[in-house]
């Protein structure tokens, strides 16, 4: 080992802290008492240079925030940019009925659209009466033949018995129809998405991301204890689930790369930003000239504040078409 000396300006005893994580083999001696200290180090030149660089350059020092907080901050920005179900999924389980009820209640509170009546095709609703009339026509013809061709006693008895049976069947059919109409009227969007008889599955992923599934199909996800966010595929089936914002054509390529949306892209001629949207509102990001939403994000500020500022980040992008969550069709239980 050879001793190497160097003048290290503005170096103090704090430089010894930089040696601890590097596990340096040697001795670092700091001479204080003057603006220009003399540092003597016994060891390799490459390690010595790294020690001096860390001591002199404050920009290379780590921030005051703990490492876990910095990691979580990076993951919040990325979310599903680098998501691998085989590596990032920690566990999958079926939730208890009490937990499912709480989640259903939270979803209805956060997303009022889910409590609206489920859509029913009018053509399908009008089909049963037509079928019933077609079935009733042959039955009426058969009864007419029995009354005209059969004997009086047989015709009367048959008519009475069939009449009673017909009344009983009519009552049962009416009850069934009333039950079906009541069920159709009571069915809501959330019942269509998540039937009450189906169990809700929970898949826990990295960075406290929870994905909620029904029959292994992802429907909603949540980060920590934040709001429930629908998947983009579910949003395409129910476009009115979230409020809409629109970006111009120039911002589409940045959105599909996972970048946050800037205010000019929403306030230009091709963009749209509705009024009275609060801060942290989850919104569907539409693009100029496109039918379906291209992403989902969270407002950094209220719509009034964004319009007043006119610059800076307006929407923090959570997921978008083409990210790793978009590529997942089934996951977990």
ABEGO torsion letter per residue (X at the ends): XBBBBBBBBGBBAAAAAAAAAAGBBEBBBBBBGBABBBBBBBEBAAAAAAAAAAAABAAABBBABBAAAAAAAAAAAAGAABBBAAAABABBBBBBAAAAAAAAAAAAAABAAAABBBBBBAAAAAAAAAAAAAAAAAAAAAAAAAAAABBAAAAAAAAAAAAAAAAAAAAAAAAAAAAAAAAAAABBAAAAABBAABBBBBBBBBGGBBBBBBGGBBABBBBEABBBBBBAAAAAABAAABBBBBBBAAAAAAAAAGBBBBAAAAABAABBBBBGBBBGBBBBBBBBGBABBABBBBBABBAAAAAAAGBEBABBBABBBGBAAAABABBEX
